[in-house]
Amino acid sequence: MQPDHSYTPMTPAEVGELRDTLDQQGKKLVFTNGCFDLLHAGHVRYLNQARALGDAMVVALNSDASVRELKGPTRPINRERDRAEVMAALRAVDAVVVFGDKRATALIEAIRPHVYAKGGDYTADSLNPEERAALDKVGAEIKILSLVAGRSTTKTIERMTATGDQPKHLRLGVLGSGEGSNLRAIVDAISHETLEAEIVIAISDQSDSRFLKLAKAEGIPTQHVQGGANPRRFDNAGQQAIAEHLQQAEVDVVVLIGFMRILKEPVLSLYADRLVNVHPSLLPKFKGANAVQMALDEGELETGCTVHLVTPEIDAGRILAQAKVPILVGDSAEILHQRIKQAEHKLLPQVLAEWKRI
């Protein structure tokens, strides 16, 4: 008979002793909990972030029975002892404990962690009230960590069980030059599963743009393309490089979000009717880069944003959706533009979510 080399989870009492040892050394124990079924890159990145908050980390795994209660009769995919063994093998994890309740309240009270980490689908205020009360009681510091777009157990299972008749996720290529606030809106919509899509490449003409930094932080493949001498137009080499990057990433839809250079061939032909821009006005009014100031100069009572298809004529493609924004007394172009961006952050993901019906 082969010896059993499987991992044996720690008991709450043993983890409590680990916590006390760390506390005596002036160190911190980080605690997080979950099912962690079908471990994926989103889990690993989250756990690495959590571990960096302290000096050791314990992961509390829901038992098989509690996973079934939380997720339904088809879960978990992997048994608790296998999940515990895989979890314990990660460099970020110092200890694993298994619990059978739906909530980790009793464990929190027993272990008394210094830091409690939770994923970005929660806020400190939306945590389970019972668990939150236990955390407050033991004086744990609560840290909410961002989710990784497009990575989840549910999405993994969907991909594994997909058939040729099922629609695949929209593969997005995003192009930006500036802050990347609309990229954040798309990432958040994907994370909250209101947008069935995956960002497969992010391209910028600015190597130090916040857009590109955000994409890298989210684990999105990135490319910086030199645009040439004209800050408003790509040279031929730049246009060709954009096209090649999009094709290699097998992009379904290209989204321009604060992208300041005009696209020409071959991108326009390759992605005809699949190239989307968001513009800060109610087109056809106020085309071009100074649309917000133009609306103010004209004394308009309202403006807004437009999501439209990109064509050779600037800001003239088919309008897919619009959202209105009032112009208030005392508005500057900067203040008004911030309110328009808030409308863009809602409208653009909605348009992409409806793409198959457009």
GUZA-401594 format. One record per residue: residue in one letter; x, y, z of N, C-alpha, C, O in turn. Coordinates in steps of 0.02 Angstrom, whole numbers, plus 32768, in hexadecimal, padded with zeros to 4 digits. Each point is the difference from the previous one (the first is absolute). Example, Ala and Ser with C-alpha at 12.3 -4.5 7.8 and 13.67 -1.06 7.14 Angstrom:
// residues 2
a82947EE481867FD3803B8000802D803C800080347FFF8021 s7FBA80367FBB802A803B80037FD980378025801980378008 
//
This chain:
// residues 358
m802B7FC480007FD5803C8000802C803E8000803080058027 q7FC0802B7FAD8026803E7FFD7FF0802C803C7FC680048014 p806C801D800A7FF2802D80387FD8803C7FE9800580157FC7 d7FD3800680677FD6803A7FF18028803F800E800F80108039 h800280147F918028803D80077FD4803E7FFA801A80377FF8 s7FA57FC2800C7FD4803A7FF98008802F803B80147FED8037 y7FDC80527FBC8008803480337FCA7FF980367FC67FF37FF1 t804F8016804D7FD1800080387FF480488017802F80208018 p7F947FFA7FE07FF380458015800D800A804A7FFB7FD18028 m8014806C7FEB800A801180467FBD800680227FCD800A7FE0 t80337FEF80617FC4800C80287FFC804A8012803380228000 p7F917FF680117FFB80468016802E800F803B801C80368004 a7FEB7F9B802A802B800A803A804980097FEB8024802A801A e7FF27FAD7FB4804580067FE8800C80437FDE8035801F8008 v7F9A7FF77FD1800680417FDF800080388034802480327FF9 g7FB47FC6803C800080318035804480068022801580368012 e800E7F917FF680438001801C803180247FD1802B80258017 l7FCD7FCF7FA8802A80237FCF7FF5804B8005802F80277FFD r7F937FEC800A7FEF804880068022801E803E801C80367FFD d7FE07FA7803B801D801A803F804C80057FFB801E80308019 t80017FA07FC5804980037FF68013803D7FD7803080238011 l7FAC7FE87FB9800D803A7FD77FF6804180278027802F7FFB d7FA37FD2802C7FF0803C80278038801180318011803A8009 q800C7F9380178037800A802E803E801C7FDD80288022801F q7FDE7FD07FA1803980187FD97FF180427FDE802A801A7FDA g7F9C800380347FEC803F7FE07FEE7FF87FB78005802F7FD9 k7FE67F9580147FEE7FF17FBB7FB47FF67FF97FDC7FFB8032 k800D80027F8F7FB87FFC7FF37FED7FC07FDB80247FE97FD4 l7FA27FFC80407FE37FC77FDD7FC680197FD47FD380238017 v802F7FCB7FAA7FCB80107FD07FD17FC47FFA80177FC77FFF f7FA980477FFD7FCD7FCB7FFC7FD3800F7FC47FEA80397FF7 t80087F937FE27FCD80067FCC7FDC7FBE7FFB80197FCD8017 n7FAD80337FCB7FD87FC27FFD7FDA7FFC7FBE7FF480337FDF g7FFA7F91800F7FD97FF67FC280007FB67FEC801D7FD58022 c7FC2801E7FA57FFD7FBB7FE680417FED7FDD80197FC98008 f800180667FD0803E7FF57FDA7FFD7FBE7FDA802E7FD78002 d7F9B801F7FDA7FF67FC67FD6801B80107FBB7FF680387FE7 l802C7F997FF8801F800C7FBF802D803E80027FEF80347FE3 l80477FC8803F802E8038800A8015801D7FBC80137FDB7FD3 h7FEA80678027801180227FC1802B803D800E800F800F803A a800680147F91802E803880087FE48037802B802580218025 g7F997FEA7FD87FE28033802B800A7FF08049800E802D8028 h7FEA7F937FEB800C7FEC80458049800D8014800D801D8035 v80217FCE7FA080478005801180148049800A80248010802F r7FC6801B7FA48012804780077FE2801E803F802080268023 y7FA27FC87FEB7FDF8018803D80257FE9803E800C8028802D l80087F987FD580227FE5803A80458020800A8015800C8038 n800D80027F918041802280057FF88047801D802880168029 q7FA3800C7FC07FF38043801B7FF07FFC804B801880298027 a7FC07FA57FEC7FED7FF98046803C7FF1802B8008801D8036 r80237FB67FB3803B7FED8027802E803B800D802080048034 a7FE3802A7F9D802A803B80077FE9803080378024802E8013 l7F9F7FC680087FE5802C8034801B7FEE80457FF580258030 g802E7FA27FD780197FEB8041803C7FD47FFA802480017FCE d7FE87FD88066803C7FD780037FF27FB57FF8802F7FD97FF5 a7F938013800F7FEB7FBB7FF37FB680037FEF7FDD802D8014 m800C7FA07FC67FBA80007FEC7FE27FBB8009801D7FCE7FED v7FA7803180307FD97FC380057FC380077FD37FDF80348000 v80127F987FDB7FC67FFD7FD47FCE7FCE801E80117FC6800C a7FB280527FFF7FCA7FD580197FD77FE87FC47FE280287FDD l801B7F9680197FDB7FE37FC87FBC7FE780187FFB7FDE8034 n7FD180327FA67FBF7FE2800E80037FB57FF4801E7FE97FCF s7FC57FF1805E7FFC7FB77FF77FD57FF07FC47FDD802B7FE5 d80257F9680057FD77FEC7FC77FB6800C800E7FDB80167FD4 a80107FDB80687FB9800980117FEB80497FFE7FCB80107FE7 s8060801C80327FEE804780008004801E7FBA7FDB802E7FF0 v80527FB77FE5800280177FBA7FC07FEE7FDD7FE380287FDB r80057F9A80307FC07FEC7FE17FC7802C80177FD480127FD9 e802E800180677FCB802B801A800380457FE27FCC80207FF4 l80707FF87FFF800980437FE47FF780027FB47FE2802E7FE5 k80387F9F7FF9800680027FB77FD07FD17FDB7FF780077FC4 g7FEA7FCB805F7FD37FD17FE0801C7FBA7FFC803B7FF58010 p7F9D7FDA7FDA80127FB9800380387FEC7FD1801E7FCB8009 t7FF2805D7FC480367FEE7FD180458016801880327FF17FDF r7FD28032805780408017801B800D7FE080447FD07FEF8022 p806E80097FF2803C80177FDE80167FD07FC97FEA7FC77FFE i804080517FD6801D7FD57FCD80357FD4802080057FC47FF0 n80238059803C80357FDB80227FF07FF8804B7FE4802D801F r802D7F997FFD7FF27FF38046802B802C802D8033801C7FEB e7FB67FEB80538021802F802E80497FED800D802A802D8006 r7FE57F93800080467FEE800F802D800F7FC5803B80118009 d7FAA7FE97FB9802880127FC58008804C7FFC803680187FF0 r7F94800C801E8005804980008032801880348026802F7FF4 a7FD97FB18046802E8013803580497FF37FEC802D8028800F e7FDE7F9F7FD080457FEF7FEC801B80317FCC803980168004 v7F9D7FFA7FCB801480307FCC800C8045801E803280207FF1 m7FA17FF5803B80078041801F80408004802A802380337FFD a7FEB7F9A8029803B8000802C804180017FD880348015801B a7FCA7FD57FA6803C7FFF7FD7801380457FE5803780087FE7 l7F9C8029801F800F80437FE680308024802F7FFB7FF9803D r8033802D7FA68032802380287FE08034802E801A800F8036 a7FAC800D7FB67FE0803480277FDD7FE5803E7FF08026802D v80057F997FD67FD77FE38035802C7FDD803380287FD47FEF d7FD0803E805180277FE380367FDA7FC98025801E7FD4801E a7F9F80307FE07FD87FCD80227FBB7FFE7FE27FE780327FE6 v7FFA7F94801D7FBC7FF57FE87FD67FE1803780187FD38022 v7FAB80457FE67FD17FE380307FBE7FF77FDB7FEE80297FD7 v7FEE7FA180387FC07FF27FE07FC8800C803380067FEC803A f7FC480347FAF7FC8800C802D7FBF7FEB7FDF7FF980047FC3 g7FD77FE580657FC37FE37FE57FC4802F7FFF7FCC7FEE7FE4 d803A804D803A7FC7802F80017FFE80297FC0803280047FDC k7F95801A80167FFB802E7FC88029803E800C801B801E7FD1 r7FEA7FF7806D8024803C8013803F7FEE802780047FCC8020 a802D80617FDE803F7FF480238002802180458036800A801B t7F90800780007FFD8025803E80267FDE8039802880208022 a7FCA7FA07FE980207FDC8037804C7FFD7FF7802580068030 l7FF27FF17F9280487FFF7FF480208043800E80368003801E i7FA980327FCE801B8043800C8009800B804B8033801A8016 e7F9B7FD2801080048008804980367FD5801F802080148030 a7FEA7FB07FB480327FD3801B804780147FED802E7FFC8028 i7FDB801B7F9A8043800F7FE6801680478010803C800D800B r7F9580227FF7800D8046800F8036801E7FD2803380188018 p7FC17FE67FA6803380187FD2800C804B80077FD480268015 h80687FEF7FD98010804780007FE180237FC47FEA803A8004 v80167FA37FC37FE7801D7FC17FD07FCE7FE0800D7FC47FFE y7FBA80567FE97FD07FD67FDC7FFB801A7FB87FF1803B7FF5 a801C7F9A7FDB7FFF80127FB97FC37FE37FDE7FEC7FC7800E k7FF580617FC67FC57FEA7FDA8003801C7FBA801E80357FF5 g7FC37FA97FDB800180157FBA7FD7803E7FF37FD480128028 g8039800E7F9F7FE180407FEF7FB67FFC7FEE7FE280347FF1 d80007F90800F7FB77FFD7FF87FDD801180417FC280008002 y8064800F80327FE580168040801B8046800F803180167FE1 t7FAF800B804E801B803B802180007FF1804B7FE17FCF8016 a8041805B801080007FF580487FBA8001801D7FF17FDE8030 d7FE3804A7FB07FBB800680197FD37FC87FE87FCB7FF4801F s80487FE97FAB7FD47FCB7FE680157FBA80187FE27FCF7FEB l8050802D804080117FBF801D7FC57FE680297FD780268018 n80277F987FEF7FCC7FE2802980018020804680358003801F p7F9280167FFA800080248040801C7FD8803A8021801B802C e7FD37FA37FD480197FD68035804D7FFC7FFE802180068034 e7FF97FF07F9080497FFE7FF9801F8044800F803480048020 r7FAB80317FC9801A8043800D8003800F804B8030801D8018 a7F9D7FCD800C7FFF800A804880397FDB802280208019802F a7FEE7FAA7FB980377FD9801C804380217FF2802C8001802B l7FDC80197F98803E80237FEE800B803D802C8037800D8018 d7F9380197FF28005803B802B80117FEC8048802680228022 k7FBE7FA77FF4800A7FE98044804A7FEE800D801B800F8035 v80057FD17F9980467FEC800A803180357FE9803D7FF78005 g7FA880417FE1802B80387FEC80267FF47FBF8036801C7FF6 a7FAE7FBC7FDD80217FF27FC17FFB803C7FD07FCC80217FFE e80697FEB7FDE7FFF80347FCC7FE47FE17FC080177FCB7FEA i7FB780547FF97FDE7FE57FC4801F801F7FC28004803D7FFA k80117F997FD7801D80167FC17FD97FE27FC67FFB7FC37FFB i7FEA80677FD97FDC7FEA7FC5803080037FC4801B80357FF1 l7FEF7F937FEE802F7FFB7FC87FDB7FFB7FBE7FCA7FE17FFD s8052803C7FCF7FDF80017FBF7FFD7FBB7FE2802D7FD78009 l7F9D801C7FD17FF97FC17FDB802880047FBF801180377FE9 v7FFC7F917FFA80227FFC7FC07FCC7FF57FCA7FDC7FCE8001 a802180607FD07FCB7FFE7FCD80017FBE7FD980357FE97FEA g7F907FFA800D7FF87FC67FD680167FBE801E7FFB7FCC7FE0 r801E8035805F80167FC280207FD27FEF80397FFC80258031 s7FE17FA57FCA7FD57FE880367FF47FB67FF580087FE67FC8 t7FE57FF7806E7FF17FB97FF97FC47FF57FD280007FD27FD7 t7FCD805980317FC57FF97FD5801380067FB67FE97FD97FD7 k8041805980198014800A7FBA802A7FC47FE77FF97FEB7FC7 t80307FFA806580287FC77FED7FD47FC47FEF800B7FDE7FCE i7FC38016805C7FD27FC87FF47FD9800B7FBF7FF67FD17FDA e7FF5806E801A7FDC800F7FC2802B7FF07FC37FE77FE37FD0 r8059802F8032802C7FF27FC8800A7FB57FF780047FE77FC7 m80017FF58070800B7FB87FFD7FC47FDB7FE380087FCD7FDE t7FBD804C80307FC37FDD7FEB7FE0801E7FC27FCC7FE97FEA a8054804A7FF97FE380207FC57FFF7FD17FC4802D7FD77FF7 t7F9F80307FE17FFB7FDA7FC1800480327FC77FFE803D800A g80077FA97FBA8004802C7FC57FC2802B7FF7800480337FDE d7FC47FB9803F7FC380267FF87FFA803A80317FD5802B7FF9 q80567FD5803A7FFC803480338029803D7FEB80377FF87FE5 p7FB0804480298026803C7FED803F8006802A7FFE7FF5803D k8039801D7FA4803D800B802580038048801A7FDC802B7FE7 h804E7FE0804980088043801A801C802E7FCB80277FEB7FD5 l7FC48053802D801980337FD28049800D80108012800D8039 r80187FEF7F958047800E8008800D80487FED7FFA80137FC6 l80188015806B800880487FF6804980147FFA802B7FE78024 g7FE280457FAD804080237FFC7FF2804980117FD5801F7FE0 v804F7FFD804F7FF380458016803D802B7FF080397FEC800A l7FB980517FDD8035802F7FEE7FF5804080287FC9801C8001 g806B7FFD80217FF9803C802780418026800580367FE57FF5 s7FC3805C801B803B802B80068006802280438035801A8011 g7F957FE680177FFE802A803B7FFA7FDA804280287FD3800E e7FA68041801A7FF97FE880447FE67FB8800480117FDC802F g7FC580107FA27FE67FBC80027FC37FF6802A7FF37FC88016 s7FE6806E7FF87FC67FF7802B7FCB7FD47FDF7FDD7FDB8023 n801C80287F9B7FD17FD47FDE80197FB87FFF7FD87FD17FFF l806980268000801C7FBD80077FED7FE380437FED7FC68005 r8019806280307FEB7FEA80427FB77FED80017FED7FCE801F a7FE880597FBF7FB97FF17FFE7FF37FBC7FDE7FD57FDA8016 i804F80187FB47FF87FC07FDD80197FC6802C7FDE7FCD8005 v805B803D801A801C7FCC802D7FCE7FF180387FF57FC68010 d7FEF806E800E7FD07FF680377FC17FDC7FE87FE67FD58023 a8002803D7FA17FC47FDF7FE5800D7FB67FF47FD47FD6800D i806880197FDC80127FBA7FF680047FDD80437FE87FC88008 s80378058802980087FE280437FBC7FF280207FF77FCD8021 h7FDA80627FD67FBE7FF8801E7FD07FD87FD47FC57FF88010 e80577FED7FB87FDB7FD37FD37FC380217FE17FCF7FDD7FEF t8033806580097FCC80227FD9801680077FB77FD980157FD5 l80647FD9801D801B80007FBC80247FBE7FF480337FF28020 e7FB37FE67FB1801F7FC07FEF8037800C7FCC7FF47FFB7FC4 a804780168054803680127FD280437FF4802180047FF5803C e8030800D7F9B80457FFA8018802A80337FDA7FFC80047FC2 i802B80238062802D802F7FDF80407FDB7FF080257FEC802D v7FE780097F9380387FD67FEB803E80277FEE80367FE47FF9 i7FC2805E7FFE803B802B7FF37FEE8048800E7FC880167FF2 a8068800F80297FFA8049800A803B80217FDD80397FEF800D i7FB880417FC8803480217FD77FFE804B800E7FCB801E8003 s80708000800480058048800B8038801D7FD680327FDE7FF2 d7FC580607FFA803580257FDE802C80268032803080207FEC q7FBE7FDB8055802680238034801C7FCB80307FDA7FDF8024 s8067801A7FDE801F7FCA80277FF6800A804B80027FCF8026 d7FF4806F7FF17FF8800D80477FB9801280137FF5801C8035 s7FDA7FD37FA17FBB8013800D7FE47FD8803B80147FC7800C r7FBF805880197FDF7FDD80377FD57FC77FE57FF77FCD8021 f7FF0803C7FA27FDA7FCB7FDE802A7FC07FFD7FE87FCA8011 l8056803C7FD9802B7FC67FF780137FE2804480047FC48008 k80088067802880127FE880437FC67FDA8020800A7FCC8020 l7FB9804D7FD67FC57FDE801B7FF87FBC7FDF7FF37FCE8022 a8015802F7F9C7FFA7FC07FDD80337FCE801A7FEE7FC6800B k804F804F7FFF80347FD380197FEE7FE8804680097FC58010 a7FDE8069801A7FEE7FED80447FC77FCD80027FFC7FD8802E e7FD980297F9F7FC97FD17FFC80127FBF7FDC7FD57FD57FF6 g806A80257FF780167FC27FDF7FEB7FFB7FB780007FC97FE4 i7FEF806F7FFE7FEC80017FB9803F80057FD5802B802A800E p7FDC7FAF7FBD803980077FD3800280467FE27FCD801A7FEA t806D80058015800680467FEA803380067FC8802E7FD87FF8 q7FC8805E7FE1802F80127FCB8005804C7FFD7FCD80228003 h80707FF77FF7800A80477FF1801680067FB780307FE07FEB v7FAB80487FEF800F80097FB9801680487FF47FDB802E800F q80617FDA7FD5801880437FEF7FD3801D7FC87FF47FDF7FCE g7FF5805E803D7FD0801D7FD1801E802A7FC97FDD800F7FCF g806280058037801D802D7FCF7FFE804880187FED800E8039 a802780207F9C800A804680137FBE8025800C7FFE802C802B n7FCD7FC37FB17FC1802480077FDA7FE5803D7FEE7FC58001 p8004806580327FDF7FE7803D7FB77FEC7FF67FE27FE3802D r8002802D7F987FB97FF17FF47FF77FC67FCF7FC87FE77FF8 r806D80057FE67FF97FCB7FCE803B7FCE800680388013800F f7FB97FAE7FE380357FCE7FFB802080057FBB7FE0800F7FCE d80617FE2803080207FF77FC07FED7FBA7FE67FDF7FD98023 n803680177FA07FEC7FC07FE280187FC480297FDC7FCF8007 a806080378014801B7FC980287FD77FF6803F7FF47FC78016 g7FF6806F80087FD77FFC803C7FBC7FE07FF27FE97FD68026 q7FF8803F7FA27FC07FE37FED80067FB57FF67FD57FDA8015 q806080117FCA800A7FB97FF2800D7FDA80417FE87FC88008 a803E80568026800E7FDE803F7FC17FF680297FF67FCB801E i7FDF80687FE37FC07FFA80247FD87FC57FE37FE77FD68025 a801480277F997FDA7FCB7FDF801C7FBB80117FDA7FD2800E e806780287FF1801F7FBF800E7FF47FEA80487FF27FC6800D h8014806880227FF57FEF80477FB77FE9800B7FF47FD18025 l7FDD80527FBC7FBA7FEE80087FF17FBC7FE17FDC7FD8801E q8040801B7FA87FF57FC07FDF801F7FC680277FE27FCB8007 q805A8040801280227FCB80277FD97FEF803F80017FC78017 a7FDD806B80067FD97FF5803D7FBA7FE47FF07FD97FF2802E e801780067F927FBE7FE67FEB7FC78029801E7FD27FE5801E v8032805C7FD87FD0802F801D7FBE7FFE7FD880017FFF7FC3 d7FC7800180617FBE80057FE17FEC80497FF57FE880127FCB v8021801780697FEB80467FFE8039802B801A801F7FF08033 v7FEE80477FAB8033803080157FDD803C801F7FD1801B7FE3 v80477FFA80587FE08036802580338038800A80357FF5801D l7FBB80477FCB802A803A80097FE88026803E7FC780178001 i80637FF080317FED8022803E80358033801180347FF1801D g7FBE804E7FCF80318035800A803D7FF67FD5803880128014 f7FBF7FD27FB180377FF57FD18005803C7FD37FD080127FDE m806A800F8021800680437FE3801B80007FB8800980357FE3 r80047F92800080187FFE7FBB7FCA7FE37FD27FDA7FD38013 i802480487FB27FCE7FEB7FCE80177FBE7FE080397FFA7FEA l7F9A7FD68013800F7FC17FE07FED80017FB67FCD801C7FED k805C7FC67FEB7FF47FFB7FB780057FB67FEC7FF67FD48029 e801B80207F98800B7FBD7FE880437FE5801A802F8027800A p7FD57F9780017FCE7FCD7FF07FCE7FF280397FD57FD47FF8 v8030805080407FD57FF180397FB7800A7FEF7FD67FD78013 l801980607FCA7FBA800F7FF27FDF7FC97FD77FC67FEE800C s805E7FF67FC47FE27FCB7FD77FFD7FBE80267FCE7FDC7FFC l80668015802980027FC080247FC97FFC80357FE57FCB800D y800A806F80117FCF800080367FC4802D7FF17FE4801F802D a80097FE37F947FC480257FEC7FC37FE780277FF47FC48003 d7FE7806B80197FC47FF1802980127FDC80417FD37FE88022 r806D80147FEE80157FE280408032802D802480267FEA802B l7FDA80567FC3802D8032801C7FD6803580227FDB80247FDE v802B7FE280647FD28029802880278038802280387FF78018 n7FA980447FEA801D803A80227FCC801D802F7FC47FFC7FF3 v8054802280457FD38025802C801680497FFD803B80108009 h7F94801C7FE9800E80477FF37FD9802C80317FC67FF1800D p80598044800F7FDF802880337FD280377FE68008803B8010 s7FC77FB17FC87FCB802F7FEB7FC67FD67FE580067FC37FF7 l7FC2805F7FFD7FC77FDE7FE18006800A7FB47FE2802D7FE3 l80467FA77FFF800880047FB77FBC7FFD7FDD7FD27FE08018 p802780437FAF8035801F7FD78018804480188029801F7FDF k7FBE7FFB805980198040801A80477FF8801B80107FCD801F f801980657FD5804080088020802F7FC57FF780107FDB802E k8005801E7F9380327FCE7FF08046801A80128009803C800B g80277F967FF980458014800A8016800080487FDA7FF0802E a806680247FDC80207FFA80417FE88033803380087FF4803C n7FDA80447FAF7FEB8035802F7FB58000800B7FE38036800B a7FFE7F907FF27FB77FFC80017FE2801C80417FCC80217FFE v80547FD4803A7FE4801680408000804C80037FCE801F8013 q806A80017FDB8003804980017FD0801E7FCD7FE38035800D m80157FAB7FBA7FD380197FCD7FB8800280197FDC802F7FF2 a80107F9E80347FBC7FFF801B7FF5803A80317FCB801F8001 l80697FF080277FFB8038802E7FFE80437FDA7FD8802C8010 d80527FDA7FBE8003803F7FD97FBF800E7FDD7FEE803A7FF6 e7FEE7F917FF67FC180097FDC7FC5800C802F7FC880097FE9 g80447FF780587FCA800C80307FCD7FC880047FC6800D800F e804F7FB57FE47FD37FC780027FE87FF480488025800D8030 l7F9F7FD97FD77FE67FEE804280117FB880137FFE7FEE803A e80127FEA7F9480157FBC800D80307FE87FCA8000801A7FC8 t80277FB6804A802C7FDE7FD07FFE7FB680147FCD7FE88017 g806A7FF47FE07FFE7FB9801280387FDA7FE08036801B7FF3 c7FBE7FA6800080327FD57FE07FDE7FD37FCD7FC57FF18004 t80647FFA7FCC7FE77FD67FC980307FC67FF6803D800A7FFB v7FA87FBA800080277FC67FEA7FED7FF47FB87FC67FF77FEF h806D80097FE57FF17FFB7FB980357FD67FDD80377FF6801A l7FB97FF27FAA80307FDD7FD7803180317FE07FEE80397FF3 v804E7FB080028034802A7FE280037FF57FB580007FC77FE8 t800080707FF380047FFE7FB7803680317FEA801C8024802A p7FF47FDF7F958034802F7FE97FF080498012802E8027800C e7F927FEB7FF67FED804480147FFD8004804C7FDE7FD7801F i804580587FFE8007800480487FBD800E80227FDC802D7FEC d80147FAA80477FC48008802A7FC080007FD67FD080248011 a80307FB57FBA7FC57FFF7FD47FE37FBA7FF77FD07FF87FDB g804A7FD680477FE77FBD7FF87FBD7FF680227FE8802B8025 r7FFA7F9B7FCE7FBD7FF2801A7FFF8004804C802A7FE48023 i7FA480407FF77FF8800980487FE17FC1801D7FCB7FE97FE9 l80557FFB804A7FE77FC480217FD88010803F7FCF7FDF800F a8045805580157FDC8014803D801980448017803880147FF1 q7F9C800F803380128041801C7FE5800780477FD07FE08013 a8051804B80147FE9801180438006804B80098033801E7FEE k7F998001802D7FFF80498009801C801380447FF97FDD8031 v8028805E7FCF801D801C803D7FEE804A8002800E80237FD0 p7FD37FF680667FEE80478004803E802C800780317FEC801F i7FCB804F7FC580348033800A7FE8802F80377FCA801E7FFA l805D7FE8803A7FEC8027803A8022804480018035800A7FE4 v7FAA8026803D801D8043800780437FFB802380077FDF8033 g802B80427FB080437FFF801E802C7FC77FE980397FFA8016 d7FAD7FDA7FBE80297FC97FE8803C80197FD97FFB802D7FD6 s803E7FB78038803B80077FD580037FC37FD37FDC7FCF800C a804F80347FC180077FC67FD480187FC380287FEA7FC87FF2 e80428043803E801B7FC880277FCA7FE1802C7FFA7FC28002 i7FDE806780217FCC7FE6802B7FCB7FDC7FD77FE97FC98013 l800280557FB67FCE7FE17FD580197FBE7FE37FDB7FCF7FFD h806480307FF0801B7FC37FE280017FC780327FF57FC67FED q8017804980527FFF7FCB80337FBA7FE280067FFA7FC38009 r7FD380667FF37FBB7FE480037FF07FD87FC27FDD7FCE8003 i803C80487FC47FF67FDB7FC280227FBB80057FE47FCE7FEB k80578032803280247FC080087FD97FCF802B7FFF7FC47FF2 q7FE0805680417FD77FD4802A7FC97FDE7FD77FF07FC6800A a7FF380607FC77FCD7FE37FD4801F7FCE7FD07FE27FCD7FF1 e805B80427FF780237FD27FD3800D7FBD80227FFB7FCB7FE1 h80178039805F80117FC380247FC67FD08006800A7FC38008 k7FB980567FF47FC57FD680017FEC7FEB7FB97FEE7FC67FF4 l801680697FDE7FE57FF47FBC802B7FCF7FD87FE57FD37FE1 l805D80368021802B7FD67FD67FFC7FB680117FF77FD87FD2 p800D8014806E7FF87FB8800F7FBB7FE67FED7FFA7FC67FEC q7FD2806480197FBD7FEA7FEC7FFD7FF17FB67FE37FCE7FEB v803C805D7FEC80017FF47FB880257FC07FF07FE97FD87FD7 l8050801D804980277FC37FF37FDA7FC2801780057FCB7FE0 a7FD7803B80577FD97FC780197FC87FED7FD07FEC7FC67FFD e7FFC806A7FDC7FCA7FF37FD0801B7FF37FBA7FD97FFF7FD0 w80697FF88029801E80017FBE7FE27FCC7FD07FF5800F7FC6 k7FFE7FB680527FE77FCB7FD47FBC80107FE27FEC7FE37FCE r7FF2804D80527FBD80137FE68003803F7FD57FCD80157FE4 i8070800A80178006803E7FD980007FF07FB68004802D7FD6 
//
